[in-house]
């Protein structure tokens, strides 16, 4: 029987940290996505398996929390498990450790869409079901409230940004959103909490307009394709 808990270690290499030698938000999301993909494979829910049903997985929402930054050359151990299916969303939870120190946790919500029409399919309609597990994390991810966001820059999606589906890669999307936070101007800032909602697929060649609002230590972000909202995010800033 498949194991509904997986652990995996990730070493923070040069490609993962910024000029301050702490992990970029995208590195955290990269590790989350990799272990989630590996665990889905182990559970018999790989991309290849889903393609036989004319469907594939997409990451719909994510939110992570860090007690402190992840630093250069640390090895972070992720523990992940699927929690529950809620309508069209399948929730997965994570805990982050460096050695025996728990440094954070996260939650993601995944969807299944058809390959030809890109319509949502309920996981249970595809035969996807797992025992419900709650291990101390029970958050459900909602829409991010509207704020008075102002344009900050535009960014075209290029070849190096796209994934196997020829759309903006989830991790690259976090890099683009992070560019709007302004971390380069604040050497003691780090993103201690980050929620990203993936609202629409973004094709290569799309020009995204980034919008931003700052309220205390909260930063609200959007990426728009003309009138369409493709990404929405909220970052909580802490100092170290």
C-alpha positions in Angstrom: 0.0 0.0 0.0 1.3 3.5 -0.8 2.7 5.6 2.0 0.7 8.8 2.6 3.6 10.6 4.1 6.9 11.5 2.3 10.1 13.1 3.5 12.8 14.6 1.3 15.9 16.7 1.8 16.9 19.7 -0.3 20.3 21.4 -0.2 20.2 25.2 -0.7 22.6 25.7 -3.6 23.8 29.0 -5.2 20.8 29.0 -7.6 18.4 29.1 -4.6 19.6 32.1 -2.6 19.8 35.8 -3.2 22.5 38.5 -2.7 21.9 38.3 1.1 22.6 34.5 1.0 19.0 33.6 2.1 16.6 31.5 0.1 14.4 33.3 -2.4 10.6 32.7 -2.0 10.8 30.7 -5.3 13.3 28.3 -3.8 10.8 27.4 -1.1 8.1 26.8 -3.7 10.4 24.8 -5.9 11.1 22.4 -3.0 7.4 22.1 -2.2 6.5 21.4 -5.8 9.2 18.8 -6.3 8.3 16.7 -3.3 4.6 17.0 -4.1 5.3 15.8 -7.6 7.4 12.9 -6.3 4.8 11.9 -3.8 2.0 12.0 -6.4 4.2 9.7 -8.6 4.5 7.3 -5.6 0.8 7.3 -5.0 0.2 6.3 -8.7 -1.0 9.8 -9.6 1.9 10.9 -11.9 1.5 13.1 -14.9 1.8 10.1 -17.2 -1.0 8.3 -15.2 -3.2 11.4 -15.4 -2.6 11.8 -19.2 -4.2 8.4 -19.7 -7.3 10.1 -18.4 -6.9 13.2 -20.6 -6.0 15.3 -17.6 -3.2 16.8 -15.6 -2.5 18.4 -12.2 -2.2 22.2 -11.7 -1.2 24.1 -8.6 -4.1 26.4 -7.8 -3.1 28.0 -4.5 -0.2 27.9 -2.0 0.8 29.5 1.3 3.9 29.0 3.3 5.1 30.3 6.6 8.8 30.6 7.7 9.9 31.3 11.3 13.3 32.5 9.9 15.0 32.7 6.5 16.6 29.5 5.0 20.3 30.2 4.7 23.1 29.5 2.2 24.1 25.8 2.1 21.6 24.7 4.7 19.8 21.4 4.1 16.0 21.7 4.6 13.9 18.5 5.1 10.4 18.7 3.9 7.7 16.4 5.2 4.4 16.3 3.1 1.1 14.5 3.1 -2.2 14.9 1.3 -4.9 16.1 3.7 -8.3 16.1 2.1 -10.3 16.7 -1.1 -12.5 19.7 -0.9 -14.7 20.0 -4.0 -12.4 20.6 -7.0 -9.4 21.1 -4.7 -7.0 18.6 -3.3 -5.1 19.9 -0.2 -1.6 18.9 0.6 0.4 20.1 3.7 4.1 20.4 4.5 6.4 21.0 7.4 10.0 22.3 7.0 12.9 21.3 9.2 16.6 22.2 9.4 18.1 19.5 11.5 15.7 19.0 14.3 14.5 22.6 14.2 11.0 23.1 12.6 11.4 26.3 10.6 8.0 26.5 8.9 5.0 24.9 7.3 2.9 25.2 4.2 -0.3 24.2 2.5 -1.1 23.8 -1.2 -4.4 23.2 -3.1 -4.2 21.3 -6.4 -6.7 20.9 -9.2 -7.2 18.5 -12.1 -8.0 20.0 -15.5 -8.7 18.3 -18.9 -5.9 18.4 -21.5 -8.1 19.5 -24.4 -10.6 21.9 -22.9 -8.7 22.9 -19.7 -11.9 22.5 -17.7 -11.8 21.6 -14.0 -12.6 18.0 -13.0 -13.3 17.0 -9.4 -10.6 14.6 -8.2 -13.1 12.1 -6.9 -14.7 12.0 -10.4 -11.2 10.9 -11.7 -11.0 8.1 -9.1 -8.5 10.2 -6.9 -9.1 9.5 -3.3 -6.9 9.2 -0.2 -7.6 8.8 3.5 -8.1 12.2 5.1 -5.2 13.1 7.3 -4.9 16.0 9.7 -1.6 16.5 11.3 -2.0 19.8 13.0 -2.4 21.9 9.8 -6.0 22.6 8.8 -6.0 25.9 6.9 -8.1 26.3 3.8 -6.9 28.8 1.2 -9.3 31.6 0.3 -9.3 34.5 -2.2 -7.1 37.4 -1.3 -9.1 40.6 -0.5 -9.1 43.5 -2.9 -6.8 46.4 -2.2 -5.9 49.7 -3.8 -3.0 48.3 -5.9 -0.9 50.5 -8.1 1.0 49.5 -11.2 4.8 49.0 -10.6 6.2 47.3 -13.8 5.3 45.1 -16.7 7.0 41.8 -17.5 6.8 39.7 -20.7 6.8 35.9 -20.3 9.7 34.3 -22.3 11.0 30.9 -23.1 12.9 30.4 -19.9 9.7 31.1 -17.9 7.5 28.4 -19.3 6.8 24.8 -18.2 5.9 21.5 -19.8 2.5 22.9 -20.6 4.0 25.9 -22.4 2.6 28.2 -19.7 4.3 30.3 -17.0 6.0 27.9 -14.5 4.7 28.1 -10.9 8.1 28.8 -9.5 8.9 31.4 -12.1 5.6 33.1 -11.3 6.8 33.4 -7.7 10.0 35.0 -8.9 8.1 37.6 -10.9 5.8 38.4 -7.9 8.9 38.6 -5.7 10.4 41.2 -8.0 7.5 43.5 -7.1 8.1 43.2 -3.3 11.2 45.3 -3.2 13.5 43.0 -1.2 16.6 44.4 -2.9 16.0 47.7 -1.2 15.7 46.2 2.3 18.7 44.1 3.4 17.0 42.9 6.6 13.6 41.9 5.0 12.5 38.4 4.3 9.2 36.9 3.3 7.9 35.1 6.3 4.5 34.3 4.9 3.5 34.1 1.2 0.3 33.2 -0.4 -0.1 32.8 -4.2 -3.3 32.1 -6.0 -2.9 30.9 -9.6 -6.0 32.4 -11.3 -5.3 31.7 -15.0 -2.8 30.1 -17.2 -0.2 32.5 -18.7 1.1 31.7 -22.2 4.6 32.5 -23.5 4.6 36.0 -25.0 2.0 37.4 -22.6 2.9 40.7 -21.0 1.9 40.9 -17.4 1.2 44.1 -15.6 2.4 43.9 -11.9 0.4 45.8 -9.3 1.3 46.4 -5.7 0.0 47.8 -2.4 1.8 48.0 0.9 0.1 48.2 4.3 2.5 48.0 7.2 4.3 44.7 6.8 1.7 43.3 4.4 2.3 43.5 0.6 -0.5 42.7 -1.8 0.3 41.8 -5.4 -1.4 41.1 -8.7 -0.3 40.1 -12.2 -2.8 41.1 -14.9 -3.1 40.2 -18.5 -5.0 43.2 -19.7 -8.3 42.8 -17.8 -7.7 39.3 -16.7 -6.2 38.5 -13.3 -3.6 35.8 -13.7 -1.9 35.9 -10.3 -2.8 37.3 -6.9 -0.5 37.2 -3.8 0.0 38.4 -0.3 3.4 38.6 1.4 4.1 39.2 5.0 7.5 40.8 5.6 9.6 40.2 8.7 13.1 41.2 9.6 16.2 39.1 10.5 
